[in-house]
Amino acid sequence: MVNSVLVVDDERTLAQNLQAYLQAQGLDVHVAHDGAGGIELAAKLAPQVIVLDYRLPDIEGFQVLEAVRRNRQCHFVLITAHPTVEVRERAAGLGVSHVLFKPFPLAELARAIFDLLGIERQHRATDTPAEGFVERRHNSNESFPLQLYDGSWVLADRRRNGAKPPGPDDDQLLTGE
């Protein structure tokens, strides 16, 4: 049986990185970038686990969860950049046992999914970040909301008018020097 996962997240680069990482873990992974697309793909693919962002452009992640559960039973992992007590309590009330707050290590997401699938996770070379999973800017004027460093998502600096904001650079933040 193929272990099927659906990732529903509007941050395209993040969703693609999650898909690539989870596929490297041996999972069959599909992606939707909004709630309606997530509901449609869930009905079509019948995934065993849905990795669901709390805030989506069209509807709230919990609305996706409720719509999917009307038609079928599956497991959910909630991912959110809004780590409030209310979100955590509502997730628990809806039976979501795994909530990951952005930024989170990719290996932690894989552990949550394998736990929900009830299978032991095989440790793979991708447990440490590989070049293919690191988001990089192509030029200094591009900015992304998140970047992967040492297996964890961290907020990227925002470049305005080509100037770097004051303060330590990325290397200084990582090394503490």
C-alpha positions, 0 to 999 in steps of 0.5 A: 500500500502506498503511503499517500500524503497531501500538503495544503499550503499557499506558500508555493516554495515551502509546499514544493520543498515539503513535497520533495523532502517527503517524497525522498522519505518514500511517501507519495505526496501531492500539493494543493495551494488553497483550501478548495484545491485541497478539498478537491484533491483529498476527495480524488486521491484519498490521502492517509495524511493531510499536512494542512496550513492554518491560514490559506488564501480562500478559507481557514485550514480548519474548514478544509479539515471539516469538509474532508472529514464529512466524506472520509476519515484521514489524519491531519498535521497542522502547520502554522506560523500563528502559534496561539493557544486558540489554534492549538486548542481548536486543533486538539478539539478537532482531533489533530494530534500533531501541530507544528509551528513554523519554522519547524525541522523537516525531519519533525514533519516526517516523524509526525507523518510516520507516527500517524501512519503507524509505521517506523520511519527509516532514517535516510540521508535526507535527515540532514539537509541536502542541497536540493531542499535548501531554498536560495535566492537567485539574486539579492533583490529576491526575498522569500518568507522562509529559508532552510538552514540546518534542517529548520525553517527560519525567517529570511531577511527582507531586502528593501531597495537592494539594501540589507537591513541593519543587524547581523547577517545570516551567517552571524545569526547561525554561528552566533559570532 
